[in-house]
Amino acid sequence: MPDEPTTSAVSPTSLIADPASERDRHFMALAQAAADQARRAGEVPVGAVIVLGDEVIATGFNHPIRGHDPSAHAEMAALRAAAHKLENYRLPGCELYVTLEPCLMCAGAIMHARIARVIYGAADPKTGVCGSVVNVFANETLNHHTKVTGGVLAEECGHAFKNFFAERRRLAREERDARRAREAESHNKTT
């Protein structure tokens, strides 16, 4: 995860002078609150907010497990909510704040919605497409170019993932140990 926010885009004119502005940190904190909703629901803690001007128009959090929906990523939920609120599948001028670097599926939806700017927290070295694995937003042959700022509150966003998966591993160990103890007790009773 980067220590400093990074900005990538197709042209130098799209570079942002202060990628970690107070405004960006404020909206990323709101995305973190949405991620906490996912965590409380037992989902991977990813949260997103969509902003138009200075107004949050939509929020979303991961819920593919509970929803039995592989497309129920935080970004997708926020995009759907924003499109319904604006009554338009295009969201020009909107910014999407998300706690984890978007995947390829979400990047495609972001481009189709014409999101002006994506701001993400933690990099995703396995599936991130804003520069970690590939940078689809820098592809000049695509017809829409979204500005990208990465690393906003990266450490805080990254800790949420690390803590979530550490807790899941701990619970799995406890469950495994309890199962083994029950099996051993059952075996001792039969012998």
N, C-alpha and C positions, 0 to 999 in steps of 0.2 A: 504494500500500500504506500502510495507516495506521501511524503511529509508535506510537500508544498503542492498547492493546487496547480493543475496543468490545464492548458487550453489548447484544443486542436480544432482546426477547421480547414476549409478548402482554400481560403485566401487570407493574406495578411490583414486585410481590412476587417476581418471578422474577429480578430484578436481582442480580448477584453483587457483593459488596462489593469483592473484590480479584480482578479477572478475570485478572491476570497473576501469579497466585500461584506460588510455587516449585514446588508440585505440578504446576500446569499446564505450567510450563516443562520439568519433568522428563519428563512424558509426551509433550510435543511433541518433545522431543529424541529419544525413541524412535520417534516417527512420522518424524522426519527420517532416522533410520537405515534405516527401511523404504523411504523415498524413495530413498535411496542405492542400495538393491538394484535398484529400477526403473531408475535411471540406468545402473548397471553392465550391465543387460540391454538397454540401448538404448531404454528406454521413457522417457516424460516422467516426471520425478522427483516423483511424488506418493506419499506414504506415509500410512498410517493405523494407529492402534491403538485397540482397544476395551478399556475399563477397567470393572471392576465392583468397587466399593469402592476398594481400592488395588492390585488385582491386574490385570495385563494378561491378558485372556482370549483375545485374537485380534489378529493383525497382518495387514496387507494392503498391497500396493503395486500401482501401475498395471502392467497387462500386456495391454492390448487389441491391440497390434500382434503380439506373440509368440503370444498366445492366439487371434488372429483372432476377437475377441469385443468388440464395442463397449460391452458392459456391464462389462468387466473393469477398472473403476476401483478405486482403492485402497479406497475406502469400501465398495464392493460386496464385494470380496474379504474384507475384515475382517468385514463383517456376516455373510457366509456362514459363515466360520470360527467366529464367536461363536455363531451359531445352532446349528451342529453341536456345539460344545462344551457348550452349555447344553441341547441337545436341545429347543429351543423356538424358533419363529420370532419370538417376541416377546422383546425384550431390555430389559424395564423396569429402571430403576435404572442402566443402563449409560451410560457417556460415550464419545463418539467423538472422538478427536484426529486431525486431518488437516492436512497441510501446506498445502493449497490450499482455498479456499472451495468448498464442494460445489456441484455442478451440479444441475439440476432432476431428473434421473434419480435421482441419489444422495439428494437431499432426500426424494423420494417413498419410497424404500426406508427411509430413516432414520425417517420418520414411521410407516410401516407396522410397523417393528420396535419402535416405542415407545421409541426412544433418549431418555433424559432430557435429555441435554445434548450439544451439538456445540461443539467448540473447534477453531478453524482458525487457521492461520498467515497466509499471504498472501491478500489479497483477489484476486478474479478479476473484473476489470472487463468481461470479455466474456461469461462464462457463470455467474458467481456468483449464487446465489439466497438468500444470507443478508444481502442489503442492497446488493450492488454493482449488480446489474441489477434485481432485485426482491427482496422479502423474503417468501418463502413461509411461513417459520416464524412470521411475525407475523400471518398470516391467521386471524382469529378464527372464521371459518366452518368451518375444518378441525377434525376431532375429536380431534387430538392436538397438543399444544403442547410443542415442544422448545425448551429454553433454548439460546441461542447466544452464544458469546464469540468474538470475532474479534481478530486481530492479535497473537496470542501467538507470539513469536519471528518476527514478520512479516518483518523485514529479512533474517534468516538464511534463512527459507524462500524469500523472493523472490529472493535471490541464487542459490539452487540452480537456479531456473527460468531466470534470465537467463544464467547460465553454461552451462547445458545447451543453450539455443537459440543462444547465441553460438558454441559449439563445433560445433553442427550446421551453422551457416552457414559457418564456417571450413572444415569438411570438404567441404561442397558446392562452395565456391570452389576448393579444391585439386583436387577431382575434375574440375570444369569446366576449370580451367587445364591439367591433365594431359591431358584429352581433346583440347583444342585443340592442345596441343603435339604429340600423336600424329598428329592430323589434318594439321597443318602439315608434320610430318616425312614423312608418307605422301605428301602432295602434292608435296613437294620431290623425293622419290625418283622419282616418275612423270614429272616434267618435266625 
